Amino acid sequence: MNGAAGGRRERLVVIGGDAAGMSAASQARRLRGPDELEIVAFERGHFTSYSACGIPYWVGGEVDGPDRLIARTPEEHRTRHIDLRTRTEVTEIDVAGRRVRARDVDSGAASWTSYDKLVIATGARPVRPDLPGADAPGVHGVQTLDDGQALLDTLARARGRRAVVVGAGYIGVEMAEALIHRGYEVTVVNRGREPMSTLDPDMGRLVHKAMEGLGITMVNDTGVTEVRTGGDGRASAVVTADAVYPADVVVLGIGVTPETSLARAAGLPVGGHGGLLTDRAMRVRGHADIWAGGDCVEVLDLVSGQLRHIALGTHANKHGQVIGTNAGGGYATFPGVVGTAVSKVCDLEIARTGLREKDARRVGLEFVAVTIESTSRAGYYPDASPMTVKMLAERRTGKLLGVQIVGREGAGKRVDIAAVALTAGMTVEQMTALDLGYAPPFSPVWDPVLVAARKAARAVEESG
């Protein structure tokens, strides 16, 4: 159905009220007025258009919230003629009947809403291990503002000051630091060799040292076997094969998985990583009037050529713009990603883009890997801080494959140089000629990324 029957307004239904969903709704509204397009959006939580990435800083007390994390309130969306229904959960998608069934979370009342066009932006959910006690009170995933508020409520009434974070990815590391700021004694239990599995282990080791310097106890190469509960039924300890770690609160930082249960039940195509499959216009494959975006989809990795699931607000907002343009009658595409991400532990900045060593091996690429030590500013300039840059290049062609950076102030955002080079398909030799800005307060004469590129170019040449 490309147009509404009988001359009536078309109806766009959006499932999910955060970045992708409301960006899509807002963009579609910019292109088509309320006389042409009715927009109905469903959100099961209290909040819309918020920064989930800011939740650890809210929990840690560095940012007031949740209001400071909200880009646009439900009321603001409604003034733009978007019928936004909060505390309303979509429980079924009827693709053949072109309708969705939604339930009021508070009253339980349910009804069907028809659509001409549908946007699925159901996001992701925190991974909860299938272990005894994993669903006990006091065990928290942190994905939404409601999750953040629930965690703060637990912290406010906890009798002790012991926290265990399970997992050491971005959320796990950031939440560990937030809990330190809250005055908690923090232990991180991590299945991997080092924290931040998005880095190679040699770079993750630098993060490990920084976390220990912050007072966090790191337990690596260890899996959790149970979350033990006390007499009140609340979490009281995290159990591994070798030890028991007492806990007044447990935070899950294992990662997230696409929330595609609705889509699966409706028979929509899902990929190997659990995310919905779309084309470059973000249309769900095989369905001309259904789009999907944000953390519930898989995206093309431009470096490896394979599909990945990457849960980042930057991608979600871009997906929403593309979807809203197409649903509103325009044309836009989303080409893919190179896997750029940045985080921090205290004042240690952590960044990566492109492929890790194991990613390159998995897709059959032969590569060279180099690591250099440099500084954020000219060595003689005050407050120059150390920086480690690791770079991967394809062995025969010299094409850049990936970069990881760990350092102090001024380190993290340097990864954007590499992200642009990856997107452009540059070789490390070509990178050495990049005309980057230089002044002693900002960089050495040779920027650390270019130093790594020079070393990688030599390694490529020496490899024959």
N, C-alpha and C positions, 0 to 999 in steps of 0.2 A: 504494500500500500504506500504509494508515494504522495498521495494527497488525501485529505479528509473527505469522507463520503458526504454527499448532499450539501456541500458548501459550508459545513460547520467548521469551527476552529479545529486545527490539529491539536492533539494532546501529547506532550512529552512527559513521560514518567521517569523519575530519577530515583534509584534505590541507593541511598547513602548520602549523608549530608556533610562530608568533609571535603578534602581538597579536590579530588577528581570530580565528584558529583556536583558540587556547587559551582566549581569553575565551569563545568559544562552547562549547567543551568543558566549561569550568569552570561556566558558568551552567547548562548542561543537567544536569550532575551535581548541582548544588544542588537542582534541581527533581525529579530522578528518581534514585533510588538504584541501586547496581550490580546489585541483583536484578531491576530492571525494564529498565535500559538499559545495555548494554555500549558503551563508548566506546573506539575505536581511533584514534589520531592518528599521522600520518606526518610526519616532518621530515627533510629531506635533510642538514641541517647538524648541528653539534654542540650548538647552543644553542636554548633556547626562551624565550618570553615576555621578550624583551629590548627595550631602547630603542635602536633604530637611530638616532634623533635625537641620541643621546649620543656616537656614534662620533667625530665631529670633536673633541670635547672629550677623549676618550680618546687619540686620536692626538696631540693638542696637549699632552698631559700634565697637563691641568687636572683630569681625573678618572681615578682608577685603574680599570683594567678588565682583562678584561671582566666580572669578577664583579660589580662595582658597577652595571653596566648591566642585570643580570638580575633581573627581578621575581620569577620563580619557576623553579626548576631542573627538569629532567626528573624527578629523583627526587621532588621535591615534588609534581609532577603525579601521579606513579605512586602516591604514598601516598593520593591521593584517588580511587583506583580508575579511573584513566585509563591505558589501555594505550598508552603513548607510545613510539614506535619511532623513535629518532634514527638518523642516517646511513642513512636509508631513503627512497628517492625513488620517488614514484608516477610511472609511465611511461605509463599508459593508464587511461582511464575507459571502462568498458563500460556505457553507460546502459541499453541494452535488457536486459542480463544482471544489472544492479544489482550491479556489482563493480568493483574497481580492481586493477590490477596494480602491484606494488611490487618494487623491486630494492634489495638491500643494497648500499650504495655501496662498501663495502670488499671483500666477497666476491664480489659479482656475482650471488648467488643471488636468484631471482625467484619470486614466488608471487602468487596471486589472493586477495583478501579481499572477501567479499560485504558488502553494506550494505542496511539498510532506509531510512536517511537519510544524506545526504551533505552535507558542508560543504566548499566550495572556498575556500581562503584562501592562494592561491599567491603573493600579493604582487606585487611589481614587480621589474624588472631594470634595471640602469643602461643607458642608451643608449650603445652603442658605434658610433661612426661607421664607415661602410663605406669605410675608407681603408687603404692599405698600412701595415702595422705596428701597426694598432690593437689587435691581439690579442697583441702581443709581450710577453715577460716584462718587468716593470717598468712596465706600463700597468695602472692599477687603477681599477675602479669601486668604490664604497663604498656597499653596501646592507645587508650582513649583518655580524654579528660576525666571521664567518670572513673576510670581505673586509677588515675592519679589521685583523685579525691578520696577514693576508697583506701589507697595506701596511706595517705596522710592521716585519715581517721584512725587507722591501725597504729600508726606511729604515735598518735596523740594519747592513745589509751594503753600502749604497751607498758608492761610492768618493768621490763629490763631494757638494756641498751645493746642487745646483741642481734646482729643481722647476718644472714647468710644469703649471698647472691649465687644462684645456680646458672652458670654460663658466663662467658667472658667475651661476648661480641660487643657491638656498639652499645646496646642498651645495658648489658651487664656491667660493662666498664663505667659507663656514665652514671648508672644507678649506684654503683659502689662508691664513687666519689661523692654523690649527693648524700648518701647515708653517713659518710665520714663528716661532711659538713653539718649534719644533724646531730653529731656527737655520738654516733654508734660505733661499736667495735665490729668491724666488717671482715667477713671471710668470703672469698670467692672460690667456689668449687667449679672446676673447669675440666671438661673431658679432653680437651686438646693439649698439645705439648706446651703451648704458650697462649696467652690471651690474644684476642684479635685474630681469629682464624682467617680474616680477610687479608692479612699480611702473611708473608712467608715467615717461618719460625724464627729466622735470625733477626728479623725486624720486630717480631712480636716480643722477643726477649728484651728489647729496649723498653717496651711498654710494661713488661713484667717488673723490671727494676724500678720504673717510675711509680707503679702502684704500691710496691713494697715501701718506697720512700715516703709515700703518703700515709703509711700506717695500715695498709690493707694486707691481710694474710692471703696469699695466693696458694691454692692447692690445685696443681695441674695433673694431667693424665689420670683423672679420677672421675668415675661416674657415680651418680647418686642412686642408692637402692631403695630409699624410703624417706618420707617426711614423717617424722614421729610426732604424735599429738599428745597433749597433756589431758588431765582429768576433765578440763572444760571443752575438750574437742578441738582446741586451737593448736596450730603448729607450735612445736616446742623444740625441735631439733631436726637437722638434716643428717642422714646416715649414709655413709659410703662403705665400701668393702673393708676399709681399714680403720675408720674412725667415726665418732659421733660429734657433730658440731652443734652445740646449743644455739637456739635461735628464738628471739621474741618476734621476729618477722622474717619471712622468706620472700625473696623477690626472684622471679623467673626472668633470666636474661638469655635464654637459650636461642631466641630468635622468633620469627613469625612464619606462619604458613598462610597462603591465600585463602580467604574466606569465600569459598565457591560452592558451599553446600546447596544453596538455592539453585545455582546454575546447573550443577550436576543433576539435581533432581528434575530439572526441566529439560535435560537432555542436551545441554549446550556443550560444545567441545572444550575439553580441558587437556592441557599438556602434561609432560612428564614431571614438571615441577609443581603441579597442582593448580596452576593458574589458567584462566580463560585464554583461549587462542583468538587473536584478532588479526586483521589485515593492517596495512600501513595507515589506513584511515581510522583505525581503532574500532572497526565494525567486527562484531563476533562472526567468525568464519561461518559462512552458509546462511547468514541471517541479515538481510539488507537493512532492516530497521531496528536492529539491536546493536548497541555499542557497549564497550566495557573499557575501564581504565583505572589507574591507580594500583594499589597493592594487590588487587585480585587478578591481575593479568600477568602473562609472560611477555617479555620484550626481547628484541633482537640485540645480541651483543655484536657490535660492529667490528670488534677485533677478532673474536673467535668464529663468528658466523653462526653461532648457535643461540637457541632461546635460553633465557635466564629469568629467574624471578628476583627482582630487586625492589625492596620496599623503601622508597624514598619520596618525600614530599615534592622534591623538585620534579621528578618524573610525573607524579600524580597531577600536579598543576598543569604541566604541559599536555598530558593526555586530555585533561578536561577542556583545555582551549581547543584542541583538535576536534574532540567530540562535539563540543558546542557549536563550532563552526560548521561541521558537517550536518548535524541535526538541525541547524538553523538555515540550511539551504546553501551554504558556501562549500568550500573545498579546502582541506588541509590534511597533511600526513605527519606521522611521527616516524622518523627514520630509524631510530634505535638509540642505544646507549654505549658508552665505553666503560661504565662501571666506576664512576668517580665518587668518592666519599671522603669526608673529613670529620675528625672528632678530636677530643682532647681528654687528657687526664691531668688535672691540676693545670700547670702551665706547659705541659708536654703536648705538642700538636702532632696528630697522626693522620696521614693522608695516603690514599692510594687511587690509582686509576689503571684500567687495562687488566692484563693477565698476571696472575702469580705464576711461580714456577710450575706448580702442579696443574694449573689451568692450561698452560702451554703444552705440557706433556700429554694431557688428556685429549687435546685436539690434534696431536701429532706434529707439533711444531718443534723444529730444532732451533735452539736459541743460545745466546750468550747472556750471562748475568754479571753485572759489575756493581760494586758498592763504593761510594766515596764519602769522605768526611769533609765538611766545609763549615762555613759560618754564615749567619744571617745577614751580617754587614761586613764591611771591610774590617780586617782583623785588628787594625789599629783604632777603629772607632769604638767609643764607649758602648758597653752592653752588647757587643757582638756575642752571639750564642751559638753553640755547636748544632750541626744539622747532619743527619745521615740520609743519603739518597741512594736507593737501589734502582737499577734500570735493567730491563730485559729488552733484547733486540733479536730479531730473527737472524739466524746464523748466516745464511747465504745472501739475503737481500739487504740486511741492515735495517729493516723496517722496525720502528718502535713497537713493542708489544705491551709494555707496562712500566709503571713507576710507583715506588713506595717511598714516602718521606716521613721521617720521625725527627722532631727537633723542637726548639723553643719558639718564642715569638717570631713570627715572620716565616715559619716553615710551612705550615699547612696549606695556605692558599697558593703556594708555588706549584702545587699539583695541577693547577688550572693550565699552566703552560703545557704540561704533558697531555692533558685532556684535549686541548686544541690540536696538538701535534698528532695525537692518535686519530682524532676525527678526520684530520686532513690526510691521513695515511703517510705521514712523513717518515723518512729514515733518520737514524741518529746522526748521520753525517749532515743531512740537511738541517737538523736542529742546531748544530754547532754554529750556523750562520745566522740564527735568529737575532734580530735587532731588539734586544730587551733593554729596558730602562736601567741606568746605572747612576748611582751617587753613593758615596761612602755610608750614609745613614741607612741605606736600603739594601745594599748588595755589595759583594766583592766585585772586582772588575769582571771576572768570569763568574756569572751566577752559578750556584750549586747545581742546578738542573743542567746547565750547559757543560759544566765540568764532568758530570756523569755521562752526558752525551758524547763528549770527546773520548772518554775512557771506553765507552761502549763501541764507538766507531773503530777505535784501535783494536779492540777485541774481535770485532767482526773481520777486520782486515787480516789479523793474525790467524784467525781460524780458517782462512782460505776460502 
